[in-house]
Amino acid sequence: MSNVPGDLKYTEEHEWVRKEADGTLTVGITDHAQQLLGDVVYLDFDTVGKKLKAGDEVGNVESVKAVSDIFLPVSGEILEKNEDLEADPDLLNQEPYGDGWIFKLKPDDAASFDGLLSAEAYKKLVDTE
């Protein structure tokens, strides 16, 4: 069974989202996603500074098995990417909810975070796959 922390929100595309004290959101891929991908070898992410809409593709993760797109969970501006992933993309496998975060964004609407999946809803989604 995948690790699904209860204090995060989730998307159907297997991203997790954490609301920070300053209102920004930190986004990464879930433990379930990294297990499906296998060993991550490369992260393509060049959308820092762009204002995008929920559901827009913002980059992709390449593993030994496949390439998987990363989508914006809520509309907003991408503030920064995790520079550590360029040198060590394996952080996505080792610490998907910690040092393996992918990007931070400023949401257009703070309430949009509340519309994402709860941990319980995400577990149900994963269990039906």
Secondary structure per residue as TSV (DSSP state, phi and psi in degrees):
chain	resnum	aa	ss	phi	psi
A	1	M	-	360.0	137.9
A	2	S	-	-73.0	152.8
A	3	N	-	-79.2	124.9
A	4	V	-	-131.3	88.4
A	5	P	-	-58.4	135.5
A	6	G	T	-73.8	-14.4
A	7	D	T	-91.6	6.0
A	8	L	S	-111.9	164.9
A	9	K	E	-108.7	163.5
A	10	Y	E	-139.1	163.0
A	11	T	-	-118.5	162.5
A	12	E	T	-68.4	-15.2
A	13	E	T	-91.6	11.7
A	14	H	S	71.5	36.7
A	15	E	E	-106.0	149.3
A	16	W	E	-107.7	154.3
A	17	V	E	-138.9	129.3
A	18	R	E	-119.0	129.8
A	19	K	E	-84.8	126.7
A	20	E	-	-91.3	165.6
A	21	A	T	-58.6	-30.9
A	22	D	T	-86.4	4.5
A	23	G	S	91.0	-9.5
A	24	T	-	-75.0	165.1
A	25	L	E	-119.3	136.5
A	26	T	E	-105.2	135.9
A	27	V	E	-128.8	141.7
A	28	G	E	-150.9	-175.5
A	29	I	E	-97.5	151.4
A	30	T	-	-75.2	165.5
A	31	D	H	-59.1	-40.7
A	32	H	H	-59.1	-45.5
A	33	A	H	-62.6	-45.0
A	34	Q	H	-67.4	-31.3
A	35	Q	H	-66.2	-42.1
A	36	L	H	-64.8	-39.0
A	37	L	H	-70.0	-37.4
A	38	G	-	84.8	-156.8
A	39	D	S	-65.3	115.4
A	40	V	E	-77.7	132.2
A	41	V	E	-116.9	-15.9
A	42	Y	E	-161.4	144.0
A	43	L	E	-123.1	124.1
A	44	D	E	-106.4	110.5
A	45	F	-	-150.4	108.0
A	46	D	-	-134.6	36.4
A	47	T	-	-107.7	16.1
A	48	V	T	-61.8	135.3
A	49	G	T	88.9	-6.6
A	50	K	-	-92.5	144.9
A	51	K	E	-99.6	121.1
A	52	L	E	-131.2	169.2
A	53	K	-	-101.1	153.1
A	54	A	T	-51.3	134.0
A	55	G	T	92.7	-13.0
A	56	D	-	-67.4	143.6
A	57	E	E	-73.7	131.3
A	58	V	E	-116.9	-7.2
A	59	G	E	168.1	-170.7
A	60	N	E	-151.4	159.7
A	61	V	E	-113.2	128.6
A	62	E	E	-109.4	131.0
A	63	S	E	-124.0	-179.8
A	64	V	S	-67.9	-19.2
A	65	K	S	-97.7	-37.4
A	66	A	-	-163.4	172.7
A	67	V	E	-114.1	130.2
A	68	S	E	-124.7	133.7
A	69	D	E	-75.3	151.1
A	70	I	E	-112.0	132.4
A	71	F	E	-116.8	152.1
A	72	L	-	-76.2	122.8
A	73	P	S	-72.7	-31.7
A	74	V	S	-142.1	155.4
A	75	S	S	-65.2	141.8
A	76	G	E	165.3	-170.2
A	77	E	E	-107.2	130.4
A	78	I	E	-78.4	120.6
A	79	L	E	-90.4	-40.5
A	80	E	E	-160.8	160.3
A	81	K	E	-116.0	161.9
A	82	N	-	-80.2	100.5
A	83	E	T	-62.7	-26.9
A	84	D	H	-62.4	-25.1
A	85	L	H	-70.9	-22.2
A	86	E	H	-64.7	-44.3
A	87	A	H	-81.7	-29.1
A	88	D	-	-140.1	73.0
A	89	P	T	-63.3	-17.5
A	90	D	T	-63.3	-15.5
A	91	L	H	-58.0	-29.0
A	92	L	H	-63.3	-32.9
A	93	N	H	-82.4	-41.8
A	94	Q	H	-76.0	-40.8
A	95	E	-	-139.1	66.0
A	96	P	T	-60.4	-28.0
A	97	Y	T	-102.0	1.0
A	98	G	T	-117.9	-111.1
A	99	D	T	-67.6	-8.0
A	100	G	T	-91.2	15.1
A	101	W	-	-59.3	155.0
A	102	I	-	-104.5	-48.9
A	103	F	E	-153.5	165.7
A	104	K	E	-121.3	144.6
A	105	L	E	-141.3	155.6
A	106	K	E	-101.3	112.7
A	107	P	E	-71.7	147.2
A	108	D	S	-65.9	-36.1
A	109	D	S	-132.2	113.6
A	110	A	G	-58.6	-31.1
A	111	A	G	-71.4	-16.1
A	112	S	G	-62.4	-26.8
A	113	F	G	-58.1	-39.6
A	114	D	G	-66.4	-20.6
A	115	G	G	-82.7	-5.3
A	116	L	S	-76.9	168.7
A	117	L	B	-69.0	140.2
A	118	S	-	-75.8	169.3
A	119	A	H	-59.2	-41.7
A	120	E	H	-63.3	-44.2
A	121	A	H	-65.4	-38.6
A	122	Y	H	-66.7	-41.0
A	123	K	H	-58.6	-41.8
A	124	K	H	-62.9	-42.1
A	125	L	H	-59.8	-46.8
A	126	V	H	-66.5	-38.6
A	127	D	H	-66.9	-23.1
A	128	T	T	-91.8	-5.1
A	129	E	-	-78.2	360.0
